[in-house]
């Protein structure tokens, strides 16, 4: 794996603690050679020294034909933040494959959501009970 590269950065000034919803999309491309897998990674991160946040793996199997590959890749993540300036980066690196990849048409949007509006919770899959849901014990 190569060292990661920050390809885009945005800063949002948060008036209070809360959450930042980061949404990114890029046009990602690389040269693929049949017989070798091509693996690349894309993250959203607040760190400039170690990628954190949600990671998207871009995997092109070794059985695919040789050629140039171009695709749109999007990634999103919710960061818990304090007040003040908050920086979010789009980060890439190469796992395996051709070391020359390119990233074009980068878009990074940041939306602030104050804690006072509520909290972010996980929604259980259909058919499973929500641990946070109050029940009345079956009485009317």
Buried (B, 14 or more C-beta within 10 A) or exposed (E): EEEBEBBBEBEBEBEEEBBBBBBBBBBBBBBBBEEBBBBBBBBBBBBEEEBBBBBBEBEBEEEBEEEEBEEEBEBBBBBEBEEEEBBBBBBBBBBBBBEEBBBEEEEBEBEBBEEEEEEEEEEEEEEEEEEEEEEEEEEE
